Amino acid sequence: MERIKAIRKAAEIASQTMGFAREQEAVGMTEKELAKMIDEKMRGLGASRNAFDTIVGAGENGAEIHHEPDDRVICESEPVVIDLGCVYNEYCSDMTRTVVFGGEPGEKYREVFEAVKESQRKAISAVRAGVNARDIDAVARDYLQEKGWGENFVHSTGHGVGKKVHEKPSISSRSEDKLEEGDVVTIEPGVYIEGEFGVRIEDLMVVRKEGYEILGR
């Protein structure tokens, strides 16, 4: 199917770009500088344009869900949220990682990161055709609630991706959507601690009859 083929390629570009970003000596760079490098890399790999404005949120800026990169300097050992996506042959990709450049992160960050990672793993494991989207949201949300971070998970667990970066199905607590075979969706739980840092992990996948296929990991 041409739609899946194009999204797969867009996801591969996003994944390669994320790998590129993680390899940079980013300590001392501004968020804007790293975001510009990311945008140029995606285009260099064949993307026609960004799917949305690249997010680079260092430290406390990572707690802003839709942070616009600014002149904040990236420091050693602090969490940095990187959310990127591109358009290839009219179709979008969307990927988020939270990384640390240089040094070792603090214990609180480690705790939150592992909670978000496991929340995402559990939610992805629930993905398959015929499942109610709100039930997948509940898997991620209930786990973070159990770990004490439920109040800090302030957006939906995921969304559909196609020619627009946000499409149906909506994977949220209020969604009436049901996943169908061939849907392309994100799973992206996050925890945001105002004034400190944020953690979000996001992957893109195709819904299959008996499960899912992750794109671009």
Salt bridges, closest charged atoms under 4 A:
GLU31 OE1 - HIS67 NE2 2.69
GLU60 OE1 - ARG72 NH2 2.93
GLU64 OE1 - HIS67 ND1 2.97
ASP70 OD2 - HIS67 NE2 3.91
ASP71 OD1 - LYS32 NZ 3.92
GLU78 OE2 - ARG72 NH1 2.82
ASP83 OD2 - ARG200 NH2 3.06
GLU90 OE1 - LYS163 NZ 3.19
ASP94 OD2 - HIS159 NE2 3.28
GLU104 OE1 - ARG110 NH2 3.01
GLU118 OE2 - ARG121 NH2 2.69
GLU118 OE2 - LYS122 NZ 3.90
ASP137 OD2 - ARG141 NE 2.87
GLU176 OE1 - ARG134 NH1 3.74
GLU188 OE2 - HIS159 NE2 3.01
GLU188 OE1 - ARG200 NE 3.98
GLU196 OE2 - LYS108 NZ 3.04
GLU202 OE2 - HIS159 NE2 3.91
ASP203 OD1 - ARG97 NH2 2.81
ASP203 OD2 - ARG217 NH2 3.03
GLU213 OE2 - ARG8 NH1 2.48
GLU213 OE1 - ARG208 NH2 2.59
